[in-house]
Structures are given as C-alpha cells and as structure tokens.
Amino acid sequence: KPTDLSFYNWDSHIAVWNSTPNYQVIADNPEGLLFKYKRDRKILNVDPKSSPGDNSTRTPIQTELYIQVVLFDHISRRKT
C-alpha cells in the first residue's frame, strides 16, 4: 500500500516511501533502498544480493497470491 514503508506501483511506475516513528527510509543511497531503525541506528538492507544487516533476517515466503513476498525481521539490542 502507498502508506507502507516502501511501495512501488508496477503499473504507474511510481515509488513511495514513508518514514515512521521506528524507521527512517534512506532512498537516496547509491547502494539502494535502506531502512534505519531509529532506536539502535542499525541499517536494514532490502537488496536480495546483500546481507540484511546486523540483527536482521530476510525470509522469502512462497505464495500463489503474490509474485514475491519477503519478510524482514530486526531485533533491537538497545535497552529501552
């Protein structure tokens, strides 16, 4: 949805990104789209050819409903 952290409409070729209270979207990076978790300042890299980053995992999900589904999980190590 256009209200997600990152959204790309394949029909209109429009990209939208939205920072949230937890994540800052870094869209102008030469390495591609990145998300920075604001509490521990760790970077989450969504590039499938790169590691997702410290304390983060990438899990692809097989489904008949969508062409591609990938879940990213980031565990914050900073105490609140």
A tleap script that builds the chain and sets N, CA, C and O, in Angstrom:
source leaprc.protein.ff14SB
mol = sequence {
  NLYS PRO THR ASP LEU SER PHE TYR ASN TRP
  ASP SER HIE ILE ALA VAL TRP ASN SER THR
  PRO ASN TYR GLN VAL ILE ALA ASP ASN PRO
  GLU GLY LEU LEU PHE LYS TYR LYS ARG ASP
  ARG LYS ILE LEU ASN VAL ASP PRO LYS SER
  SER PRO GLY ASP ASN SER THR ARG THR PRO
  ILE GLN THR GLU LEU TYR ILE GLN VAL VAL
  LEU PHE ASP HIE ILE SER ARG ARG LYS CTHR
}
set mol.1.N position { 0.837 -1.186 0.000 }
set mol.1.CA position { 0.000 0.000 0.000 }
set mol.1.C position { 0.881 1.248 0.000 }
set mol.1.O position { 2.013 1.196 0.481 }
set mol.2.N position { 0.404 2.330 -0.511 }
set mol.2.CA position { 1.179 3.573 -0.514 }
set mol.2.C position { 1.506 4.098 0.885 }
set mol.2.O position { 2.344 4.990 1.017 }
set mol.3.N position { 0.877 3.576 1.919 }
set mol.3.CA position { 1.179 4.005 3.287 }
set mol.3.C position { 2.257 3.147 3.948 }
set mol.3.O position { 2.643 3.422 5.084 }
set mol.4.N position { 2.757 2.104 3.256 }
set mol.4.CA position { 3.811 1.251 3.798 }
set mol.4.C position { 5.145 1.994 3.834 }
set mol.4.O position { 5.267 3.096 3.299 }
set mol.5.N position { 6.149 1.375 4.475 }
set mol.5.CA position { 7.488 1.976 4.483 }
set mol.5.C position { 7.961 2.254 3.069 }
set mol.5.O position { 8.514 3.317 2.786 }
set mol.6.N position { 7.743 1.298 2.187 }
set mol.6.CA position { 8.132 1.452 0.792 }
set mol.6.C position { 7.087 0.779 -0.078 }
set mol.6.O position { 6.602 -0.304 0.250 }
set mol.7.N position { 6.742 1.415 -1.178 }
set mol.7.CA position { 5.726 0.887 -2.079 }
set mol.7.C position { 6.102 1.264 -3.504 }
set mol.7.O position { 6.485 2.403 -3.772 }
set mol.8.N position { 5.992 0.303 -4.416 }
set mol.8.CA position { 6.225 0.574 -5.836 }
set mol.8.C position { 5.039 0.048 -6.634 }
set mol.8.O position { 4.684 -1.126 -6.524 }
set mol.9.N position { 4.430 0.912 -7.434 }
set mol.9.CA position { 3.321 0.520 -8.293 }
set mol.9.C position { 3.889 0.160 -9.661 }
set mol.9.O position { 4.391 1.026 -10.376 }
set mol.10.N position { 3.811 -1.113 -10.021 }
set mol.10.CA position { 4.407 -1.590 -11.268 }
set mol.10.C position { 3.657 -1.082 -12.489 }
set mol.10.O position { 4.231 -1.008 -13.575 }
set mol.11.N position { 2.384 -0.731 -12.331 }
set mol.11.CA position { 1.608 -0.224 -13.470 }
set mol.11.C position { 1.944 1.235 -13.774 }
set mol.11.O position { 2.162 1.594 -14.931 }
set mol.12.N position { 1.986 2.073 -12.743 }
set mol.12.CA position { 2.252 3.502 -12.951 }
set mol.12.C position { 3.727 3.871 -12.788 }
set mol.12.O position { 4.116 4.999 -13.089 }
set mol.13.N position { 4.557 2.926 -12.310 }
set mol.13.CA position { 5.990 3.134 -12.087 }
set mol.13.C position { 6.245 4.269 -11.085 }
set mol.13.O position { 7.173 5.061 -11.252 }
set mol.14.N position { 5.418 4.331 -10.059 }
set mol.14.CA position { 5.570 5.350 -9.021 }
set mol.14.C position { 6.059 4.682 -7.737 }
set mol.14.O position { 5.497 3.686 -7.282 }
set mol.15.N position { 7.116 5.253 -7.166 }
set mol.15.CA position { 7.654 4.768 -5.893 }
set mol.15.C position { 7.284 5.745 -4.787 }
set mol.15.O position { 7.326 6.962 -4.972 }
set mol.16.N position { 6.920 5.191 -3.632 }
set mol.16.CA position { 6.557 5.993 -2.469 }
set mol.16.C position { 7.286 5.400 -1.266 }
set mol.16.O position { 7.380 4.180 -1.135 }
set mol.17.N position { 7.798 6.259 -0.392 }
set mol.17.CA position { 8.387 5.777 0.856 }
set mol.17.C position { 7.985 6.715 1.974 }
set mol.17.O position { 7.827 7.920 1.781 }
set mol.18.N position { 7.823 6.124 3.157 }
set mol.18.CA position { 7.334 6.863 4.318 }
set mol.18.C position { 8.133 6.476 5.554 }
set mol.18.O position { 8.154 5.304 5.931 }
set mol.19.N position { 8.778 7.424 6.178 }
set mol.19.CA position { 9.425 7.149 7.458 }
set mol.19.C position { 8.339 7.007 8.521 }
set mol.19.O position { 7.247 7.559 8.388 }
set mol.20.N position { 8.653 6.262 9.572 }
set mol.20.CA position { 7.710 6.020 10.663 }
set mol.20.C position { 8.396 6.382 11.976 }
set mol.20.O position { 9.573 6.741 11.970 }
set mol.21.N position { 7.691 6.296 13.097 }
set mol.21.CA position { 8.359 6.548 14.385 }
set mol.21.C position { 9.522 5.580 14.653 }
set mol.21.O position { 10.433 5.915 15.411 }
set mol.22.N position { 9.504 4.387 14.044 }
set mol.22.CA position { 10.561 3.399 14.276 }
set mol.22.C position { 11.638 3.364 13.191 }
set mol.22.O position { 12.797 3.072 13.486 }
set mol.23.N position { 11.276 3.657 11.952 }
set mol.23.CA position { 12.226 3.524 10.842 }
set mol.23.C position { 12.350 4.812 10.043 }
set mol.23.O position { 11.367 5.504 9.777 }
set mol.24.N position { 13.595 5.112 9.667 }
set mol.24.CA position { 13.878 6.201 8.731 }
set mol.24.C position { 14.181 5.556 7.382 }
set mol.24.O position { 15.012 4.652 7.304 }
set mol.25.N position { 13.524 6.004 6.333 }
set mol.25.CA position { 13.766 5.480 4.995 }
set mol.25.C position { 14.914 6.264 4.363 }
set mol.25.O position { 14.906 7.495 4.351 }
set mol.26.N position { 15.900 5.538 3.840 }
set mol.26.CA position { 17.038 6.154 3.156 }
set mol.26.C position { 16.919 5.744 1.688 }
set mol.26.O position { 17.360 4.664 1.296 }
set mol.27.N position { 16.318 6.621 0.887 }
set mol.27.CA position { 16.017 6.290 -0.511 }
set mol.27.C position { 17.058 6.811 -1.492 }
set mol.27.O position { 17.087 6.371 -2.641 }
set mol.28.N position { 17.909 7.734 -1.069 }
set mol.28.CA position { 18.874 8.343 -1.991 }
set mol.28.C position { 20.273 7.759 -1.856 }
set mol.28.O position { 21.257 8.431 -2.163 }
set mol.29.N position { 20.371 6.517 -1.400 }
set mol.29.CA position { 21.653 5.857 -1.201 }
set mol.29.C position { 22.097 5.172 -2.493 }
set mol.29.O position { 21.276 4.530 -3.149 }
set mol.30.N position { 23.377 5.290 -2.881 }
set mol.30.CA position { 23.854 4.621 -4.103 }
set mol.30.C position { 23.725 3.098 -4.032 }
set mol.30.O position { 23.646 2.436 -5.067 }
set mol.31.N position { 23.702 2.533 -2.810 }
set mol.31.CA position { 23.564 1.078 -2.655 }
set mol.31.C position { 22.118 0.621 -2.805 }
set mol.31.O position { 21.863 -0.582 -2.865 }
set mol.32.N position { 21.173 1.541 -2.867 }
set mol.32.CA position { 19.761 1.186 -2.998 }
set mol.32.C position { 18.974 1.592 -1.769 }
set mol.32.O position { 19.467 2.326 -0.912 }
set mol.33.N position { 17.754 1.109 -1.692 }
set mol.33.CA position { 16.843 1.452 -0.617 }
set mol.33.C position { 17.288 0.826 0.700 }
set mol.33.O position { 17.544 -0.376 0.771 }
set mol.34.N position { 17.377 1.655 1.745 }
set mol.34.CA position { 17.770 1.192 3.070 }
set mol.34.C position { 16.784 1.720 4.096 }
set mol.34.O position { 16.140 2.748 3.888 }
set mol.35.N position { 16.676 0.997 5.215 }
set mol.35.CA position { 15.870 1.448 6.336 }
set mol.35.C position { 16.755 1.494 7.569 }
set mol.35.O position { 17.520 0.563 7.817 }
set mol.36.N position { 16.661 2.566 8.344 }
set mol.36.CA position { 17.453 2.686 9.571 }
set mol.36.C position { 16.506 2.641 10.761 }
set mol.36.O position { 15.607 3.472 10.892 }
set mol.37.N position { 16.727 1.638 11.637 }
set mol.37.CA position { 15.927 1.529 12.841 }
set mol.37.C position { 16.387 2.619 13.803 }
set mol.37.O position { 17.567 2.689 14.144 }
set mol.38.N position { 15.468 3.462 14.238 }
set mol.38.CA position { 15.831 4.664 14.984 }
set mol.38.C position { 16.354 4.383 16.393 }
set mol.38.O position { 17.149 5.168 16.911 }
set mol.39.N position { 15.934 3.293 17.023 }
set mol.39.CA position { 16.396 3.023 18.391 }
set mol.39.C position { 17.869 2.631 18.450 }
set mol.39.O position { 18.633 3.205 19.225 }
set mol.40.N position { 18.272 1.652 17.634 }
set mol.40.CA position { 19.665 1.194 17.702 }
set mol.40.C position { 20.503 1.694 16.527 }
set mol.40.O position { 21.697 1.406 16.450 }
set mol.41.N position { 19.884 2.441 15.615 }
set mol.41.CA position { 20.555 3.044 14.455 }
set mol.41.C position { 21.178 2.018 13.505 }
set mol.41.O position { 22.093 2.352 12.753 }
set mol.42.N position { 20.696 0.788 13.532 }
set mol.42.CA position { 21.182 -0.252 12.615 }
set mol.42.C position { 20.453 -0.119 11.283 }
set mol.42.O position { 19.289 0.277 11.224 }
set mol.43.N position { 21.171 -0.461 10.216 }
set mol.43.CA position { 20.641 -0.354 8.858 }
set mol.43.C position { 20.078 -1.701 8.417 }
set mol.43.O position { 20.699 -2.743 8.624 }
set mol.44.N position { 18.896 -1.668 7.808 }
set mol.44.CA position { 18.277 -2.845 7.210 }
set mol.44.C position { 18.357 -2.679 5.697 }
set mol.44.O position { 17.794 -1.738 5.138 }
set mol.45.N position { 19.060 -3.598 5.041 }
set mol.45.CA position { 19.258 -3.540 3.598 }
set mol.45.C position { 18.300 -4.533 2.938 }
set mol.45.O position { 18.352 -5.727 3.232 }
set mol.46.N position { 17.429 -4.054 2.055 }
set mol.46.CA position { 16.444 -4.926 1.421 }
set mol.46.C position { 16.923 -5.515 0.091 }
set mol.46.O position { 16.174 -6.236 -0.568 }
set mol.47.N position { 18.157 -5.215 -0.306 }
set mol.47.CA position { 18.722 -5.766 -1.539 }
set mol.47.C position { 18.894 -7.280 -1.374 }
set mol.47.O position { 19.593 -7.716 -0.459 }
set mol.48.N position { 18.271 -8.091 -2.241 }
set mol.48.CA position { 18.378 -9.548 -2.090 }
set mol.48.C position { 19.792 -10.090 -2.308 }
set mol.48.O position { 20.082 -11.223 -1.926 }
set mol.49.N position { 20.668 -9.298 -2.914 }
set mol.49.CA position { 22.049 -9.739 -3.145 }
set mol.49.C position { 22.974 -9.379 -1.994 }
set mol.49.O position { 24.151 -9.740 -2.013 }
set mol.50.N position { 22.456 -8.668 -0.982 }
set mol.50.CA position { 23.261 -8.234 0.161 }
set mol.50.C position { 22.716 -8.836 1.449 }
set mol.50.O position { 21.579 -9.305 1.506 }
set mol.51.N position { 23.541 -8.811 2.463 }
set mol.51.CA position { 23.091 -9.221 3.787 }
set mol.51.C position { 22.070 -8.196 4.285 }
set mol.51.O position { 22.223 -7.006 4.010 }
set mol.52.N position { 21.024 -8.630 5.017 }
set mol.52.CA position { 20.048 -7.657 5.510 }
set mol.52.C position { 20.600 -6.726 6.581 }
set mol.52.O position { 20.016 -5.673 6.836 }
set mol.53.N position { 21.720 -7.093 7.216 }
set mol.53.CA position { 22.335 -6.228 8.217 }
set mol.53.C position { 22.387 -6.876 9.586 }
set mol.53.O position { 21.871 -7.974 9.795 }
set mol.54.N position { 23.022 -6.172 10.516 }
set mol.54.CA position { 23.170 -6.685 11.878 }
set mol.54.C position { 21.809 -6.872 12.534 }
set mol.54.O position { 20.931 -6.017 12.416 }
set mol.55.N position { 21.639 -7.991 13.225 }
set mol.55.CA position { 20.428 -8.307 13.989 }
set mol.55.C position { 19.179 -8.377 13.119 }
set mol.55.O position { 18.069 -8.208 13.625 }
set mol.56.N position { 19.340 -8.626 11.815 }
set mol.56.CA position { 18.201 -8.680 10.893 }
set mol.56.C position { 18.221 -9.973 10.098 }
set mol.56.O position { 19.279 -10.529 9.805 }
set mol.57.N position { 17.021 -10.442 9.754 }
set mol.57.CA position { 16.891 -11.634 8.915 }
set mol.57.C position { 15.930 -11.344 7.766 }
set mol.57.O position { 15.043 -10.498 7.873 }
set mol.58.N position { 16.126 -12.059 6.679 }
set mol.58.CA position { 15.264 -11.973 5.493 }
set mol.58.C position { 14.670 -13.365 5.281 }
set mol.58.O position { 15.405 -14.351 5.218 }
set mol.59.N position { 13.339 -13.446 5.170 }
set mol.59.CA position { 12.664 -14.720 4.969 }
set mol.59.C position { 11.744 -14.630 3.756 }
set mol.59.O position { 10.720 -13.949 3.811 }
set mol.60.N position { 12.097 -15.309 2.655 }
set mol.60.CA position { 11.189 -15.328 1.497 }
set mol.60.C position { 10.019 -16.274 1.788 }
set mol.60.O position { 10.197 -17.319 2.414 }
set mol.61.N position { 8.830 -15.899 1.331 }
set mol.61.CA position { 7.615 -16.681 1.537 }
set mol.61.C position { 7.059 -17.083 0.168 }
set mol.61.O position { 6.886 -16.234 -0.706 }
set mol.62.N position { 6.781 -18.365 -0.016 }
set mol.62.CA position { 6.173 -18.837 -1.252 }
set mol.62.C position { 4.653 -18.721 -1.131 }
set mol.62.O position { 4.071 -19.185 -0.151 }
set mol.63.N position { 4.012 -18.107 -2.120 }
set mol.63.CA position { 2.568 -17.949 -2.119 }
set mol.63.C position { 2.048 -17.892 -3.547 }
set mol.63.O position { 2.743 -17.437 -4.455 }
set mol.64.N position { 0.841 -18.349 -3.733 }
set mol.64.CA position { 0.182 -18.270 -5.042 }
set mol.64.C position { -0.464 -16.899 -5.250 }
set mol.64.O position { -0.825 -16.552 -6.374 }
set mol.65.N position { -0.612 -16.125 -4.190 }
set mol.65.CA position { -1.315 -14.841 -4.262 }
set mol.65.C position { -0.467 -13.708 -4.822 }
set mol.65.O position { -0.998 -12.785 -5.440 }
set mol.66.N position { 0.864 -13.771 -4.609 }
set mol.66.CA position { 1.750 -12.673 -4.999 }
set mol.66.C position { 2.948 -13.218 -5.755 }
set mol.66.O position { 3.314 -14.384 -5.610 }
set mol.67.N position { 3.549 -12.366 -6.557 }
set mol.67.CA position { 4.759 -12.744 -7.283 }
set mol.67.C position { 5.912 -12.941 -6.309 }
set mol.67.O position { 6.691 -13.885 -6.437 }
set mol.68.N position { 6.013 -12.035 -5.326 }
set mol.68.CA position { 7.116 -12.116 -4.368 }
set mol.68.C position { 6.662 -11.599 -3.008 }
set mol.68.O position { 6.015 -10.557 -2.907 }
set mol.69.N position { 7.014 -12.349 -1.966 }
set mol.69.CA position { 6.772 -11.918 -0.590 }
set mol.69.C position { 8.046 -12.182 0.199 }
set mol.69.O position { 8.573 -13.294 0.187 }
set mol.70.N position { 8.537 -11.155 0.884 }
set mol.70.CA position { 9.733 -11.293 1.713 }
set mol.70.C position { 9.454 -10.600 3.043 }
set mol.70.O position { 9.018 -9.449 3.073 }
set mol.71.N position { 9.706 -11.308 4.139 }
set mol.71.CA position { 9.562 -10.731 5.467 }
set mol.71.C position { 10.941 -10.388 6.012 }
set mol.71.O position { 11.875 -11.183 5.907 }
set mol.72.N position { 11.060 -9.209 6.591 }
set mol.72.CA position { 12.297 -8.791 7.243 }
set mol.72.C position { 12.018 -8.663 8.733 }
set mol.72.O position { 10.996 -8.108 9.137 }
set mol.73.N position { 12.929 -9.180 9.545 }
set mol.73.CA position { 12.785 -9.113 10.989 }
set mol.73.C position { 14.046 -8.490 11.566 }
set mol.73.O position { 15.154 -8.953 11.293 }
set mol.74.N position { 13.880 -7.447 12.357 }
set mol.74.CA position { 15.010 -6.783 13.000 }
set mol.74.C position { 14.815 -6.851 14.503 }
set mol.74.O position { 13.763 -6.473 15.018 }
set mol.75.N position { 15.826 -7.332 15.202 }
set mol.75.CA position { 15.778 -7.418 16.661 }
set mol.75.C position { 16.649 -6.321 17.226 }
set mol.75.O position { 17.856 -6.282 16.984 }
set mol.76.N position { 16.029 -5.425 17.986 }
set mol.76.CA position { 16.760 -4.322 18.574 }
set mol.76.C position { 17.511 -4.803 19.804 }
set mol.76.O position { 16.933 -5.454 20.674 }
set mol.77.N position { 18.783 -4.487 19.878 }
set mol.77.CA position { 19.621 -4.880 21.015 }
set mol.77.C position { 19.750 -3.761 22.038 }
set mol.77.O position { 20.282 -3.982 23.126 }
set mol.78.N position { 19.279 -2.582 21.714 }
set mol.78.CA position { 19.403 -1.441 22.623 }
set mol.78.C position { 18.313 -1.485 23.672 }
set mol.78.O position { 17.143 -1.678 23.341 }
set mol.79.N position { 18.674 -1.311 24.925 }
set mol.79.CA position { 17.695 -1.316 26.002 }
set mol.79.C position { 16.869 -0.038 25.954 }
set mol.79.O position { 17.373 1.034 25.619 }
set mol.80.N position { 15.573 -0.177 26.298 }
set mol.80.CA position { 14.686 0.987 26.265 }
set mol.80.C position { 14.546 1.593 27.643 }
set mol.80.O position { 13.836 2.584 27.812 }
savepdb mol mol.pdb
quit
